[in-house]
Amino acid sequence: MKKYMLKNDFRDFKKGAQFYLIAESEFIGIKEYVLRSGDLKIRLSINDSEFRKNFILLS
């Protein structure tokens, strides 16, 4: 499972918050990512541009 960190404040999360990439999908050229917070309580479903703008790979 890949681990990502927020580069910027995003929605209600502060810069530096960690997330796990649970799933990524592509349908007719539209990519969507599903992430879980570090404590696995919160689920985010975001598009490709939001993902690339706000997240950085940790491991």
N, C-alpha and C positions, 0 to 999 in steps of 0.2 A: 504494500500500500504506500503510495507516495504522500509525502507530507509537505504542505505549503504554508507560507506565512504571508500575512497582509503587508503590502508595501505602503498603503495609505489607509486612512479611516474609510470604512465601507459599511453602509447601512448603519447598524447599531454597534458595530465592532471597531475596536481601536487598532491602530497600526501595531503590528507585531503579533497579533492573535494567530494561533496555529490551527490548521485545518487538515483533514485527511481527504484525499480525492477518492471517492467511492465509485463513481462511474462517469464515463464520458461517452456521448453518443453523437452521431451525425446523421441527419435526415435531410435530404435534398440540399446539401451544402450548408445547413445551419447546425453548428456545433452547440452542444449543451453539456454542462458539467454539474455534477452533484457532489457537494462537499459536506463533511461533518465537522463540527467544532472539535477541538482537542479533547473535550470531555464526552463527546459523542451525543450530546443532548440536542443540539440544534442542527438542522439540515438546511443547506442552501442549494438552490437550483439556479444557475446563472448561465448567461450566454458567453460566447467566445471572447467578445470584446471586453466585457466586464472582467473575465478571468485573466486575460493578458494584461489589462491595465492595473489590476489590484493585487495580484498574487505572484509570489516568487517561490521556486522550488527549494526545499531544504534538503530532502533526501529521497 
